[in-house]
C-alpha cells in the first residue's frame, strides 16, 4: 500500500506516518524501485497498534520503548508485559477520573434542566 492509502485507511496524516517511521514506532517501511514507501500488512498492524495505544493516551516515549523491546526479541517479553500492565493501570485511573467528570457533568446538566422547568412554570403562572 502507498502512504496515501495507509493515511486514508488509518485516518492519519502522511506526516504522522513519516514521523512514526522516523522515530522508530514503525519499523522501517520497504520502498519500491522508485523509492516510494510500500506498506505491507505487518507495517499496517504496527500502525493499527500504535494508533490504538495513542488513542488510549500512551505517550510516544512509552511506545518507542515498547517497540525497541519488541525488536530485541523474546528475551524482553516480560519487560513488554510489565510496560503494558503499567500503562493499563494508568488508563484505568484515567477512566475512573473521566467517569467522575461525567457524573459531575450529568449532575450540572440536570440542575440546568430543572432550572429551565422551574422558569417555564413561573412564566406560565404569570401568563394565566
Contact map, one row per residue, 1 for C-alpha under 8 A:
11101100000000000000000000000000000011110000000000000000000000000000000000000000000000000000000000000000000000000000000000000000
11111100000000000000000000000000000111100000000000000000000000000000000000000000000000000000000000000000000000000000000000000000
11111110000001001000000000000000000011100000000000000000000000000000000000000000000000000000000000000000000000000000000000000000
01111111000001000000000000000000000000000000000000000000000000000000000000000000000000000000000000000000000000000000000000000000
11111111100000000000000000000000000000000000000000000000000000000000000000000000000000000000000000000000000000000000000000000000
11111111110100000000000000000000000000100001000000000000000000000000000000000000000000000000000000000000000000000000000000000000
00111111111111001000000000000000000000000000000000000000000000000000000000000000000000000000000000000000000000000000000000000000
00011111111100000000000000000000000000000000000000000000000000000000000000000000000000000000000000000000000000000000000000000000
00001111111000000000000000000000000000000000000000000000000000000000000000000000000000000000000000000000000000000000000000000000
00000111111100000000000000000000000000000000001100000000000000000000000000000000000000000000000000000000000000000000000000000000
00000011111110000000000000000000000000000000000000000000000000000000000000000000000000000000000000000000000000000000000000000000
00000111011111011000000000000000000000000000000000000000000000000000000000000000000000000000000000000000000000000000000000000000
00000010001111111000000000000000000000000000000000000000000000000000000000000000000000000000000000000000000000000000000000000000
00110010000111111100000000000000000000000000000000000000000000000000000000000000000000000000000000000000000000000000000000000000
00000000000011111110000000000000000000000000000000000000000000000000000000000000000000000000000000000000000000000000000000000000
00000000000111111111000000000000000000000000000000000000000000000000000000000000000000000000000000000000000000000000000000000000
00100010000111111111100000000000000000000000000000000000000000000000000000000000000000000000000000000000000000000000000000000000
00000000000001111111110000000000000000000000000000000000000000000000000000000000000000000000000000000000000000000000000000000000
00000000000000111111111000000000000000000000000000000000000000000000000000000000000000000000000000000000000000000000000000000000
00000000000000011111111111000000000000000000000000000000000000000000000000000000000000000000000000000000000000000000000000000000
00000000000000001111111111111000000000000000000000000000000000000000000000000000000000000000000000000000000000000000000000000000
00000000000000000111111110000000000000000000000000000000000000000000000000000000000000000000000000000000000000000000000000000000
00000000000000000011111111000000000000000000000000000000000000010000000000000000000000000000000000000000000000000000000000000000
00000000000000000001111111110000000000000000000000000000000000010011000000000000000000000000000000000000000000000000000000000000
00000000000000000001111111100000000000000000010001000000000000110010000000000000000000000000000000000000000000000000000000000000
00000000000000000001101111111000000000000010011000000000000000000000000000000000000000000000000000000000000000000000000000000000
00000000000000000000100111111000000000000010000000000000000000000000000000000000000000000000000000000000000000000000000000000000
00000000000000000000100101111100000000000000000000000000000000000000000000000000000000000000000000000000000000000000000000000000
00000000000000000000100001111110000011110010000000000000000000000000000000000000000000000000000000000000000000000000000000000000
00000000000000000000000000011111000011110000000000000000000000000000000000000000000000000000000000000000000000000000000000000000
00000000000000000000000000001111111111000000000000000000000000000000000000000000000000000000000000000000000000000000000000000000
00000000000000000000000000000111111111000000000000000000000000000000000000000000000000000000000000000000000000000000000000000000
00000000000000000000000000000011111100000000000000000000000000000000000000000000000000000000000000000000000000000000000000000000
00000000000000000000000000000011111100000000000000000000000000000000000000000000000000000000000000000000000000000000000000000000
00000000000000000000000000000011111110000000000000000000000000000000000000000000000000000000000000000000000000000000000000000000
01000000000000000000000000000011111111000000000000000000000000000000000000000000000000000000000000000000000000000000000000000000
11100000000000000000000000001111001111100000000000000000000000000000000000000000000000000000000000000000000000000000000000000000
11100000000000000000000000001111000111110000000000000000000000000000000000000000000000000000000000000000000000000000000000000000
11100100000000000000000000001100000011111111000000000000000000000000000000000000000000000000000000000000000000000000000000000000
10000000000000000000000000001100000001111111000000000000000000000000000000000000000000000000000000000000000000000000000000000000
00000000000000000000000000000000000000111111100000000000000000000000000000000000000000000000000000000000000000000000000000000000
00000000000000000000000000000000000000111111110000000000000000000000000000000000000000000000000000000000000000000000000000000000
00000000000000000000000001101000000000111111111000000000000000000000000000000000000000000000000000000000000000000000000000000000
00000100000000000000000000000000000000111111111100000000000000000000000000000000000000000000000000000000000000000000000000000000
00000000000000000000000000000000000000001111111110000000000000000000000000000000000000000000000000000000000000000000000000000000
00000000000000000000000011000000000000000111111111000000000000000000000000000000000000000000000000000000000000000000000000000000
00000000010000000000000001000000000000000011111111100000000000000000000000000000000000000000000000000000000000000000000000000000
00000000010000000000000000000000000000000001111111110000000000000000000000000000000000000000000000000000000000000000000000000000
00000000000000000000000000000000000000000000111111111000000000000000000000000000000000000000000000000000000000000000000000000000
00000000000000000000000010000000000000000000011111111100000000100000000000000000000000000000000000000000000000000000000000000000
00000000000000000000000000000000000000000000001111111110000000000000000000000000000000000000000000000000000000000000000000000000
00000000000000000000000000000000000000000000000111111111000000000000000000000000000000000000000000000000000000000000000000000000
00000000000000000000000000000000000000000000000011111111110000100000000000000000000000000000000000000000000000000000000000000000
00000000000000000000000000000000000000000000000001111111111100000000000000000000000000000000000000000000000000000000000000000000
00000000000000000000000000000000000000000000000000111111110000000000000000000000000000000000000000000000000000000000000000000000
00000000000000000000000000000000000000000000000000011111110000000000000000000000000000000010000000000000000000000000000000000000
00000000000000000000000000000000000000000000000000001111111000000000000000000000000000000010000000000000000000000000000000000000
00000000000000000000000000000000000000000000000000001111111101100000000000000000000000100000000000000000000000000000000000000000
00000000000000000000000000000000000000000000000000000100111111100000000000000000000000000000000000000000000000000000000000000000
00000000000000000000000000000000000000000000000000000100011111110000000000000000000000000000000000000000000000000000000000000000
00000000000000000000000000000000000000000000000000000000001111111000000000000000000000000000000000000000000000000000000000000000
00000000000000000000000000000000000000000000000000000000011111111100000000000000001000000000000000000000000000000000000000000000
00000000000000000000000010000000000000000000000001001000011111111110000000000000000000000000000000000000000000000000000000000000
00000000000000000000001110000000000000000000000000000000000111111111000000000000000000000000000000000000000000000000000000000000
00000000000000000000000000000000000000000000000000000000000011111111100000000000000000000000000000000000000000000000000000000000
00000000000000000000000000000000000000000000000000000000000001111111110000000001001000000000000000000000000000000000000000000000
00000000000000000000000110000000000000000000000000000000000000111111111000000000000000000000000000000000000000000000000000000000
00000000000000000000000100000000000000000000000000000000000000011111111100000000000000000000000000000000000000000000000000000000
00000000000000000000000000000000000000000000000000000000000000001111111110011011000000000000000000000000000000000000000000000000
00000000000000000000000000000000000000000000000000000000000000000111111111011001000000000000000000000000000000000000000000000000
00000000000000000000000000000000000000000000000000000000000000000011111110000000000000000000000000000000000000000000000000000000
00000000000000000000000000000000000000000000000000000000000000000001111111110000000000000000000000000000000000000000000000000000
00000000000000000000000000000000000000000000000000000000000000000000111111111000000000000000000000000000000000000000000000000000
00000000000000000000000000000000000000000000000000000000000000000000010111111000000000000000000000000000000000000000000000000000
00000000000000000000000000000000000000000000000000000000000000000000000111111100000000000000000000000000000000000000000000000000
00000000000000000000000000000000000000000000000000000000000000000000110111111111000000000000000000000000000000000000000000000000
00000000000000000000000000000000000000000000000000000000000000000000110011111111100000000000000000000000000000000000000000000000
00000000000000000000000000000000000000000000000000000000000000000000000000111111110000000000000000000000000000000000000000000000
00000000000000000000000000000000000000000000000000000000000000000000100000011111111000000000000000000000000000000000000000000000
00000000000000000000000000000000000000000000000000000000000000000100110000011111111100000000000000000000000000000000000000000000
00000000000000000000000000000000000000000000000000000000000000000000000000001111111110000000000000000000000000000000000000000000
00000000000000000000000000000000000000000000000000000000000000000000000000000111111111000000000000000000000000000000000000000000
00000000000000000000000000000000000000000000000000000000000001000100000000000011111111100000000000000000000000000000000000000000
00000000000000000000000000000000000000000000000000000000000000000000000000000001111111110000000000000000000000000000000000000000
00000000000000000000000000000000000000000000000000000000000000000000000000000000111111111000000000000000000000000000000000000000
00000000000000000000000000000000000000000000000000000000000000000000000000000000011111111100000000000000000000000000000000000000
00000000000000000000000000000000000000000000000000000000010000000000000000000000001111111110000000000000000000000000000000000000
00000000000000000000000000000000000000000000000000000000000000000000000000000000000111111111000000000000000000000000000000000000
00000000000000000000000000000000000000000000000000000000000000000000000000000000000011111111100000000000000000000000000000000000
00000000000000000000000000000000000000000000000000000000000000000000000000000000000001111111110000000000000000000000000000000000
00000000000000000000000000000000000000000000000000000001100000000000000000000000000000111111111000000000000000000000000000000000
00000000000000000000000000000000000000000000000000000000000000000000000000000000000000011111111100000000000000000000000000000000
00000000000000000000000000000000000000000000000000000000000000000000000000000000000000001111111110000000000000000000000000000000
00000000000000000000000000000000000000000000000000000000000000000000000000000000000000000111111111000000000000000000000000000000
00000000000000000000000000000000000000000000000000000000000000000000000000000000000000000011111111100000000000000000000000000000
00000000000000000000000000000000000000000000000000000000000000000000000000000000000000000001111111110000000000000000000000000000
00000000000000000000000000000000000000000000000000000000000000000000000000000000000000000000111111111000000000000000000000000000
00000000000000000000000000000000000000000000000000000000000000000000000000000000000000000000011111111100000000000000000000000000
00000000000000000000000000000000000000000000000000000000000000000000000000000000000000000000001111111110000000000000000000000000
00000000000000000000000000000000000000000000000000000000000000000000000000000000000000000000000111111111000000000000000000000000
00000000000000000000000000000000000000000000000000000000000000000000000000000000000000000000000011111111100000000000000000000000
00000000000000000000000000000000000000000000000000000000000000000000000000000000000000000000000001111111110000000000000000000000
00000000000000000000000000000000000000000000000000000000000000000000000000000000000000000000000000111111111000000000000000000000
00000000000000000000000000000000000000000000000000000000000000000000000000000000000000000000000000011111111100000000000000000000
00000000000000000000000000000000000000000000000000000000000000000000000000000000000000000000000000001111111110000000000000000000
00000000000000000000000000000000000000000000000000000000000000000000000000000000000000000000000000000111111111000000000000000000
00000000000000000000000000000000000000000000000000000000000000000000000000000000000000000000000000000011111111100000000000000000
00000000000000000000000000000000000000000000000000000000000000000000000000000000000000000000000000000001111111110000000000000000
00000000000000000000000000000000000000000000000000000000000000000000000000000000000000000000000000000000111111111000000000000000
00000000000000000000000000000000000000000000000000000000000000000000000000000000000000000000000000000000011111111100000000000000
00000000000000000000000000000000000000000000000000000000000000000000000000000000000000000000000000000000001111111110000000000000
00000000000000000000000000000000000000000000000000000000000000000000000000000000000000000000000000000000000111111111000000000000
00000000000000000000000000000000000000000000000000000000000000000000000000000000000000000000000000000000000011111111100000000000
00000000000000000000000000000000000000000000000000000000000000000000000000000000000000000000000000000000000001111111110000000000
00000000000000000000000000000000000000000000000000000000000000000000000000000000000000000000000000000000000000111111111000000000
00000000000000000000000000000000000000000000000000000000000000000000000000000000000000000000000000000000000000011111111100000000
00000000000000000000000000000000000000000000000000000000000000000000000000000000000000000000000000000000000000001111111110000000
00000000000000000000000000000000000000000000000000000000000000000000000000000000000000000000000000000000000000000111111111000000
00000000000000000000000000000000000000000000000000000000000000000000000000000000000000000000000000000000000000000011111111100000
00000000000000000000000000000000000000000000000000000000000000000000000000000000000000000000000000000000000000000001111111110000
00000000000000000000000000000000000000000000000000000000000000000000000000000000000000000000000000000000000000000000111111111000
00000000000000000000000000000000000000000000000000000000000000000000000000000000000000000000000000000000000000000000011111111100
00000000000000000000000000000000000000000000000000000000000000000000000000000000000000000000000000000000000000000000001111111110
00000000000000000000000000000000000000000000000000000000000000000000000000000000000000000000000000000000000000000000000111111111
00000000000000000000000000000000000000000000000000000000000000000000000000000000000000000000000000000000000000000000000011111111
00000000000000000000000000000000000000000000000000000000000000000000000000000000000000000000000000000000000000000000000001111111
00000000000000000000000000000000000000000000000000000000000000000000000000000000000000000000000000000000000000000000000000111111
00000000000000000000000000000000000000000000000000000000000000000000000000000000000000000000000000000000000000000000000000011111
